[in-house]
Amino acid sequence: MALTKPLPETQPFEVRPSPIQGLGGYATRRIPKGARVGEYVGERISSREADRRYDDEGMDRHHTFLFTVTSRTVIDAAVGGNDTRFINHSCAGNCEAVIEDGRVFIDAVRTIPLGAELTYDYAYEREPGAGPEDEALYPCHCGTARCRGSILAPAPRARRRKRRRRAARKSGRSA
């Protein structure tokens, strides 16, 4: 299958220290909305091998370069990875991860000016029943106005069923 967008001929960002976390990727030129920034590469391993390599409970702080492609395949960019592994998380990122034909690409979701840090929402899978202690294990330091304080995916919203039922009763209809 052909890629929906081409990879850039030269990498449009450089890696340098970041106030968000360790190192980050910074635009070396204006990156237009929709442009492909790069491909997230590394060793392709099983989920079981990823769990074996990185025990979250045993780490002082969570830090890996893992990207889940499917329920069976994970990319470990700590082994054979490239600079895309340094693109940091933000709750209001200017990029997004796109999975195409088993490959992971980073695309700009808005125009990124020269010098801006590239970010995307990691949205780590939230286990059922995850609470504040889980969120503390995966803190976010993006500093945006929409920061949710964690790189975990947003918590599911409560259903609005009761409100609809109440509104239906007031209007005389049944819910």
N, C-alpha and C positions, 0 to 999 in steps of 0.2 A: 504494500500500500504506500502511495506517495504521501509525503508530509504535506500538511495543509499550509505550512509556512516554511520558508527556507531558514536555515541557520545563518547567522551573520558571518561574513567572510573573516572579519576580525572581531575579537571580543570587545563589546562596547562598554566594558567596565574594568576597573582595577580593584585590587584588594588592599585595604589598609585598615588601621584601627577604627573601631566603631563604638559610639557611646551606648549602643543597644546591647551588644554582646561581642566580646573578643574582636574578631576581624569582620569586616563587611565589604560588600561590593559597591563601588561608587561609579556613577556614569562618567565616562571619559568623553562623551559627546551627547548631544540631545538624542533621546531614544523616543521615536514616535509611538503613540498609542497603537497597540496591536502588533508591534514588532516582536519578533522572537529574539530573546536575549541570549539564550544558550540552552544546552542540554545538560541535565543532571545525570552524571555518569559515575560508575564505580562498580565494584564487584556485585554480581547478582547472586543473592543467597536466599535460603528459605526463611520463613518467619521463625521457625524453630531455631535455626542457626543465629538469627539476629537476637533472639531472646537469650541464647547461650552466651553470646559475645558481650551483651550489654544488659546487666541486671540493674534496673532502675532503683530498686530498694537498697542495693549494695553500693550505689554511687553517692558521694557526698552531694553532688548536684548533677542534675540530668544534663548530659552532653553527648550527643551522637551525631553522626552524619547519615542516619538511616532515612530512607524514603520508601514507603510502602507503595508498590505498584499494583499488586493484586493480593488476594488473601494468601497466596502461596509464594509470592516473589517480593523481595525487598532489595533495594540498592544500598550498599554500604559504600559511601563515597570516601570513607577513611582509607579505603583500599582501592587505588586506581582512580580516584575521583579527580575532578577539575575544580576550577575556581567558583563554579556555581554553588558549591557546597558552602561558601561563605556568605551567600545572600541570606540576610537575617529575617527573622519573623517580625511582622507588625500586624496588629489587629486591623489596621487600615492600610494595607500594602498597596504599592504602586505596580506590582506584578502579580501573576498567578501561576500556579503549576498546572500544566496541561498534560494529560497522559494520552498518547497516541500510539497505537500499535505496540503497546508494551514498553514504550520509551517515555521518559519524563522531560518536558521542556518548560522553560520559564519564559513567559510572554508578558509584555508591558500592558497593563490595563488602562493606563492613561499616559500622556506624554510626560517623560521624565527629563528634567533639565540637566544640563552639564553639572557635574559635581554632587548631585543628589544621591543619597544612599538607596540602593535597590532593596526592596522588601516584599515579602508575600506572607499571607496568613497560613501558618503551618497547620492549623486546625487539627491537632493531634486527636486521634480517636478517643472519645470519652467513654469509659466503661460505664455500664449501668450502675447507678447508685454512687457515682463519683461525687465527692464532696469537697469541702475546703482543704482538707489535708492533701487530696490529690492535686488540686489546683496549685497548692504551695510547692509541690514537687516540680511543677512545670511553670515557673513564674515568667511573666512577660515584662520587659523593660522598654517597650516601644515608645511610651510617653505620649501617644496620640490621645486626642480628646475621646476617642471611642475605645480606648484600651480596656480590655476586660480583665486584666491582671494575670492572665494565664495563656499559654500557647495551646491549651486544650481547645477543642471545638466548642462553640457556644453551647451552654446548657439548653436542652429542649424547652420550648416555651410551654407554659400551662395552657391547656385547652380552654376555649372560651364558651364551652357548652352551656354552663349555668347562665351566663349573661344572655345567650340566645333564648334559652328557655324562659327566663324572666321577661324578656321583651315580647315573646310570643304570648305569654299569659296576659300581659298588659293590653295587647291588641285584640285579645279574644280568640286567637288562633291556638291550635294545639301544636306542641313541639314534636 
